[in-house]
Amino acid sequence: MGGEIDLPAGMVRHLIQVLRMREGQEIVLFNGEDGIDYQAVLTETGRRQARARILSSGDPEPLPDLQIHLALGISRGERMDLAIQKAVELGISSIAPLVTERSLKKLTPERLEKKRQHWHRVIISACEQSGRRRLPSLHAPQDLGSWLKNPLPQTLLLDPKARHCLKEVPRPVQQLGLLIGPEGGFSERERTLAKEAGCTGVRLGPRILRTETAPLAAIAAIQILWGDYC
């Protein structure tokens, strides 16, 4: 304890220009890796840079009993942002953005990398909002076929045509994959490929949900059935 660190530019803008914080005020920091909150005090504040001294550390954030790994078809702008933000707040452990037949028009590697960086910032913000101290993993965007080469042993495919509903699925042990399509859902060919790869089709109910609503409803239900919701 007692060491000083330079704060990231984005944090500096928020603390100094939005919250109007000054030297001597205390803040809480986390590095997103060790699951620990650090009490700190601002020792230097400027328009473009700030420093803080670490005062003490808290207890590590407990690891979840069930790790939920979300694979989500890439959708347009704010819909993808909302799905990622709320999925993080609901407790997912990782996110894999997928390029599918009904995703956005063909994106260049450069555009996909910019989107990945943006989604990373969305994840950090969601962790700050919800009090999470470990950042969920964000995988590089990939096409559905590549992702299906190595799915988790138990992966659920959200499919409104599926025979079984979520509560009929066997209780997962430690890890669960959740595969959800983009706007318009997966094509018939993609659903067939997912099932051939070992994914289990499930439906949430009689209604078809939007791509930004489906992950939130599914994750909340999973957390109630098998996760850490009281």
Secondary structure, DSSP 8 states (H G I E B T S, - for coil): ---EEE--HHHHIIIIIIS---TT-EEEEE-BSS--EEEEEEEEE-SS-EEEEEEEE-------SSEEEEEEE---HHHHHHHHHHHHHHT-SEEEEEE-TTSSS---HHHHHHHHHHHHHHHHHHHHHHT--B--EE---EEHHHHTTS--SSEEEE-TT-SSBGGGS----SEEEEEE--TT---HHHHHHHHHTT-EEEB-SSS---TTTHHHHHHHHHHHHHSS--
